[in-house]
Amino acid sequence: MREQDVFVLADQSLSRVVEQITDDQWDMVMPDEFPMSAAVDRVVTLREVIGYHAYDDAWVPDMLAGRTMAEVGEDAFRGDLLGGTPVEAFAAIVGKACAAARATSDLSHTVHCSFGDYTAQQYLWQVNGFRGLRVHDIAKVLGLDPTLPPELVEGLWEEIAPNAEEWRSYGIFGPAVAVPADASLQDRLLGITGRQPDGA
């Protein structure tokens, strides 16, 4: 499956989860077991988590176009991107990011991230896994069905499985969780990324 297609599946799936957030849930504190991309020593709210994804997604069109953060302006997407209508604001940002991914045909060109330069393919590997797994993580916190679309699971597995141990060595994933030999592909994906499988 093309990395661009996996991105669209992951981003749209995350947007569908965000659509189900009720008004009284935005200020909920994320539980301690919620996997964070970096260690934090304070409480983090659901709105902050979604706000970060909005910020990350807002950069996608420029990143895939090969622009540097300096060219765009490092503070271009700082601040509250969700505003008073967070669901609608998030969906609009996702729409622009997905359009940029669909329009990307050459994955060999350089993407200039804040943490280094990568090919567009490598960049999409990173963001696809981040978004796709967040669909599961956030749905679980909200008490929603955390089952990912089968096509998304397959696409994430193709991208993550060959690189899981290398990325684990960088601290991206926690220790792998063992799963039964007959576990579903989603549970195997959760296990190799350090998450407790839903079928366990």
PEUR-V189253 format. One record per residue. PSI is psi as a letter, one per 40 degrees, with the letter a starting at -180 (* if undefined). Layout:
PSI ; PSI
//
This chain:
h ; i ; d ; d ; d ; d ; d ; d ; d ; d ; d ; d ; d ; d ; d ; d ; d ; d ; d ; e ; h ; i ; d ; e ; e ; d ; e ; i ; h ; h ; i ; d ; e ; h ; h ; i ; e ; i ; h ; i ; f ; i ; i ; h ; i ; d ; d ; d ; d ; d ; d ; d ; d ; d ; d ; d ; d ; d ; e ; d ; d ; d ; d ; d ; e ; e ; i ; i ; d ; d ; d ; d ; h ; d ; e ; d ; f ; i ; a ; h ; e ; d ; a ; e ; g ; d ; d ; d ; d ; d ; d ; d ; d ; d ; d ; d ; d ; d ; d ; d ; d ; d ; e ; h ; d ; h ; e ; e ; i ; h ; h ; g ; i ; d ; e ; i ; h ; i ; i ; d ; d ; d ; d ; d ; d ; d ; d ; d ; d ; d ; d ; d ; d ; d ; d ; d ; d ; d ; d ; d ; d ; e ; e ; i ; h ; e ; h ; i ; h ; d ; d ; d ; d ; d ; d ; d ; d ; d ; d ; d ; d ; e ; e ; d ; d ; d ; d ; d ; d ; e ; e ; d ; i ; a ; i ; i ; h ; i ; i ; i ; d ; e ; i ; i ; d ; d ; d ; d ; d ; d ; d ; e ; e ; e ; i ; h ; i ; d ; e ; *
//
